[in-house]
Structures are given as C-alpha cells and as structure tokens.
Amino acid sequence: MKLYLNDLSINGQCKDKQDAIILLKQMTKTFVEAKQIAENEDGYFHDSILERILYQDITLKHFLTAILQDAEANDKDIKRICHSIIFRKPKKSVENSHCEPGEIINAHGWGEVNNTCFDCACNSKAGALFVSMENNSLSAYNKFQIDSTKYGKKIIYNIHKSEDVQNLMWHYEHNPKHGVKDKVVNNKVESGMPLSIDKIRYTLRNGVMVKDKIYGHYDDCIYKFHCHEKNKYHAFSYTLKDNDVDDNLAKEILNNLDGERMGQVFSECI
C-alpha cells in the first residue's frame, strides 16, 4: 500500500495551539509507524495539506513556520514535524491523477476530492492507506470508497492512531510441522518452509492478502500464509492452482506488482 497523510482530515478541529500540537504529534507518530507496512517503507502527502486550517484561520504552513521561527520553542518532536513536512522532498512526486471536476467522486458525500491525497491515491497499483487527524468526521471511517473515471472504484484504508497500525500489521510465527523440506506424514504431504526467518518476514511484509490468506513471492517461489492467531501467520511453500479463484487473483496481483517492494497489499483495495 502507498501511505499518505490525509489532508482533508485537517479541517479546523483544533481548539488552540496546544491542541494542534497534540493532534499533529499523534497523527505523525501514527504515520511514521505505518511506514513499516507501506510501499518502500515510506509515506507521502499532497502539497495541499499545507493550506489546511488547524484552528481559527491558522493554516498548517503558517503554524509550522511560526514554530520554526520561535527561538523559545524547545519541543524537538514538533520541530521535527515542521522540517519533515515543510522541507521534505519525497523520493517520488505526488501528483494529481485527475484534472476535471467530476472525474473522481467520493461515496460519502463530504465534498470535492480533486487536488487532495484521494486524487493521488487512485492510481496506486498496490492500494492506499491514509492516516487521518483525530477529532474529525473522517477519522471515524476505517475505509473510504472512491469512484474514478480513470481507475474505477477504489477502497482506501484509513487509520488515525498507533493501535490501528498494530491491528493491520502481519506477524510471522513458525509452525514446527513445516520443516525445511516437504515431507509425507500419514500419507499427506506437509509443505516445507526453506526460507530463513528474515526472508520469510520480508516476504510476508510485502505479501498480498486475498480473503483471509496471504500470498508472498521470493526467488521465483510462492509462499502461502495462514493465520493461526490474530495477525499471526505461519507459512509454507505453495504451488498456485489454475482452478482456484483466490489463487488466480493472487497470481494476477503478484504479476502486476512484478517483484516491487509494495508493503502489505489487500486485494480489496486494488
């Protein structure tokens, strides 16, 4: 998934300067933690976020610039936020995907989404994840639905606190029944797991979830992950079946990603 700060979630909900600092810290802390499961372990934002109102008529850009210019300001965390948002140059440009009104429509009825992170997120081939600021109606959604004339209907995941990241994150735990090589037990083949712990965790962290199963790809081999406890998965080598609907969807998505490091991918978001 490609990770974005949700600019539309900053909508004047802060009571004052101190409240703005608290909400900004929480939002950016969640954003940093979410990079663990995101494309290239990085995150992005649309330039329009700088013009969003925090409180009264104070924009995010005005607010952060004032903090940087305040010689008495000694909060290192908020200054780090200032530098990361005002001066950061993303590795990949974040550009609009739509030019005309009506080319992209949200299904929730809360206004125009052209020239926002929603616009950029529509063309992500691995789906998108937003981090929203709290105390806003948008933070109540865990998913957004968008309809694009160019990219079709899209589902975008949305989070706003650290606990949300943990609820999405996949973890690997080895199952002893899957040895390094395939073996036959009671006339049944138990598939092996030849990868090291680091390699299989990497494969999981860049896998594709189809329903309740996760498919990963490493060195021309497919690995399938089954959940044995909340967000905890064991894995084994796997051969995709031509007559299996889920296998075919996983194969299509993995082929489209072409080995790129896209973070956790959820099939319903593509």
N, C-alpha and C positions, 0 to 999 in steps of 0.2 A: 504494500500500500504506500501511496505517497502521502506524506504528512504535511498538514497545513495548520497555521493559526487561523481561526475563524474570525475574520474581520467584522462580519455582521453581528457577532455576539457582543461586540463592544458598542453599546448603544445608550450611553449616558446613565448607566445604572449605579455608578459610584456615588456615594454620598458626599465625599470630600477627598482631599489629597491623601489622607491616611488610608481611607477605604480603597482608593485607587491603587495604592502601593500593595495592600494586602491581596487584592484580586489579581493584580498583574503578577505578583510573585507566585501565586497559586497556579495561574494559567501557564506561565513559562516553566515552572517546575514540572508540571504535567507534560508539557511539550518536550522538554529535554528527556524525560523518562520514556516517552512514547517513541523516541528515535530508535530505541532498541529493537522495535518490531517494524520499523519503517524502511522504505526503499533507501538503500545505501546508508542506512542509519543516520539519515539527515532529515531536515524539515524545512519548510518554505512558508512564505507569506506573500500576499499581494500588496503592492505599494499603497493601495487604498486604505490599508489598516492605519497608516499614519494620520489620516484625516478623520478617523472615528472619534466621537465625543466620549470622554470619560465622565465628566460631570460639568454642570453649568454649560459654558461654551468652550471648555478646555479640551483641545484635541490631544490625541496620544503624542503626536510630534511635539506640540507645544509643551506638554507635560514633561516628556523625557529630556527635551532640550533645556528646560529650566533647571532640572535636577543636575544635569551636567555642568551648568554654569554656576551652580550654587556651591561656593567654596566651602560652606559649612556642612554640606551634605556628606555623611560618612557611612551611609548604608552601601556596602560593597555589592550586595546582591542586586539592588535596584540599579546601580550604576552599570553592572554587568549587563542587565537587561537593556539599558539605554544603548550601550555600544553594539549589542548583538542585533538590535532592531534598526537603529538609525544608520549604522555604518557597515552592516554586513552586506557582502556581495555574494549571493548564492552561487553554488557551482553550476547550477542550471537556471536559466532565466525562467521567470514565472510570468507568462503572457496570457492575454485573453484568448479564448478559443472561439468566441462569438462576437460579431460586430454589430448586428442589428437587434433592436428590441424585439422580444418575442422568440428569438432563436433558442433561448434557454428559459425554462419556466420551472419555478419550484411548486411542489404539490401541496404546500402547507399554507399558501395564501398570505405570506408575510412580506410581500414586496419584490422589487426588482433585484435580480442577482447578477446582471451583467456587470463587468468590471469589479468582480469580487473573487474570493477564493473558490466559490462554487463554479465560476466560469472556467478557471484554470483546471479544476479537478475533473471535469467531464472527460478529458481526453487521456487520463491516466490509464494505461493498459493493465495496471495491477490494482486498480481501485484506489480509493482515497479515504483518509482518516482525518477528521477535524478535531482540534482542541478548542473548546469554547470557554469564554469567560463566564463565571458563575453569576447568579442573580439576574439572569436574563431569560426570557421565554425560550430562547434557542437551546439553552443548556438542559432543558427538560427532555429534549429528543435524544435517543441513542442512535437513531438513523434518520437521514434526510432522503427524500425522494425528489429527483430532478428529471426533467424531460428536456432533452436537447435535440434540435432538428438535425444536428450533425452526428451525434454519438448515441442517440436513443435514450431510453430510460436508464437511470443510474440510481443506485443506492449508495449513500456515503455514510460511513460510521462516524459517530460523534461522541466525544468524551469531554469531561471537564475537571476530573480530579485523579490523583495518583491511583486510587483504588480501581478506577476504570481501566487503567493500563494493565494492572495485575490480572484483572478479570479477562482481558483479551490475550494475554501473553501465554504462549505454549511452552511447556517444560518437558524435557526428556527424562525418563527413568527406564533403565534397562530391565528387560524381563528375562530372567535366567533361562527360560525354556528356549530362547532363540540364541543358539551358540554362534560361533564364528561362521560355521558352515551349515548347510542344510543337513538334516538328519531324519531318520524314519523312527517314529515312536508309535507303537501299536498300529502298524500298517498305515500310518498317516505321516506325511512329510511336514516337518517343522522347519519353516524357512529360517535361514541364517541371518546374522547381522555382522557383516565383516568390517564395518567402519569403526574407527576409533570414536571415543566419546565426543571429542571436539568436532570431528567431521559430521557426525550424526546430528549434533546440536545445531551446527551450521545449516545442515540440510533441512532440519525442522523449522528453523527460524526463517528460512526462505521457501517454505512449502506452500502448497495450495490446499485449502480446506474445501471439500465437496461434501455437503451434508455434515455428518459427524466424523468423517475420516479425513486424514491429511496425506497428501502425496508429495514426495520430495524427489529430487533428481541430483545425483552426484556421480561424476565419471561415467556417463552413459548408462547408469543403472537407476532403476526406480526403487524407492523405498516407501512403504506404506506405514502410517502411524495410526494406532488405535488408542483411544482414551481408556485408561483403567481407573482414573480418579480425576476429579475436576481439574482441567487444564494440564493434566499429566499424561504423557503418551509414551508407549513403548513402540518399537519399530522392527521391521524385518524386510528383507529383500523381496521384491514383488514383480511379477510379470503381468502387465496390463492385459485384460481380456477384451477382445474385439466386440463381444456381445453384451458387455456391461455398460449401462448408460453412464454411471458415475465415473468409471474408468475412462470412457471416451471423452467426457467433459474435462477430466483432469489432464488427459493427454493433449487435448486441444489447447488448454491454458498454458501448460508447461512448454509446448512447442512455440506458442506465441511469445512467451517470455524469453525463450532462446537462451537460457542459462544466466540471464541477468540477475543481479542481486536485488530483488524487489521486496524483501522483507516478507512478513506474513501476508498471504493473499487469501481473500474469501471469495469464493466463486459467485456469490450473490451480488457482489459489488462490481462485477465486470460486465 
